[in-house]
């Protein structure tokens, strides 16, 4: 951003009771919150009416319980050229557009650099990288002839978010079965099986031994006369 511009930062909260506060690590102070020497609080937002180079730094939202949001990086310069880049990480596969501009124009020919190495010159001051990958992450800057060079801006590239990954690849758990509409059919517990076996053996022994005992008793009886 150019010095003197204004910015409004907001915490998009899912739970308003969490009490989100905007904090920042700037070139002047560390871990201060909106209203402590910079910015004007407005609910879950923070308004900075006049940005100065000392406001350059990292900003994030923090709840009373200590939970934190993603962070953004803001660079403020008093120079004549800035490089506009995404403040949030760019997803892999998306297009990345960088704009080199002055306070009065954003369509001048500009040369673009990454990590100190020259990439190319764009006649209209806009450079687009299609289908970015992790290798495109780095420190970018631009230069406009006869005007000047921008401060470097860090561009982050991130992969697919966890919440967007399919859950069907996960192995089923006990809770998955417990919540199904029809409970799974289960086999009899081992205790029931083992209680049936002795009864069957006992019945078989009785059927085999009883006839033998009856036969022996008949043979031992003496005939009459």
C-alpha positions, 0 to 999 in steps of 0.5 A: 500500500502507499503511505496515506491510504486507509484500510479496514480489516475485519474478522469474519466470525462464525461464533460472535461469542468468541470475542475476536480481536484483531492483532498485529506484529508491525515494524514498530510493535509486537502482538498489539491489538487494534486501538493500542496506538494504531487503528480504531476498533469497530466491533470485530473490525479495525479501521486504519485511516492513514497507513504509514511504513511503520504499519507494515507487518503481519495481522491476524484475528484472535479469540478470547480463548487464544484461537487464531485465524489465518494471517495476512501481510501488509507492506506500506511504502513511501516510495513511488511504486508498489506491487499489488499481490494477494494478501491470502495464500493462493491455492495450488492450481489457481491463477496468480495476478501481480500488478505493478503500479504508481499512485497515478497509473497501473498500466505502465510497462514493468519488469517483474522479479522473483527472489531477486531473479528477473522473470519478464517485462509486461507492457501493461504492468500486469503479470499472471502466472497460470496454475500456480504450484508450490515452486511459485511461492516466493518474494516478488517485486517489480520495477518501472523505468524512470519511476522506481522499484517496489518493496518486495511482497511475499506470495504464499501458495497452499495446497488443498484444505483438509475440510475439502478432502473426501472422507470416503477414503477413511476406514469405517469406525465403530461410531459409523456403524452405531449411527447407521439406520439398520444395525449390523447383524452380529454372531452369537457371543462366544459365551453362548456357544460354549454353554451349548456344547456341554449340554449336547455332550451330556445328552449324547452320553446318556443315549449311549450309556443307558441301553448298555446299563439296561442290557447288563441288568437284564442279563444278571436276572436269574430265570425262574424254574 
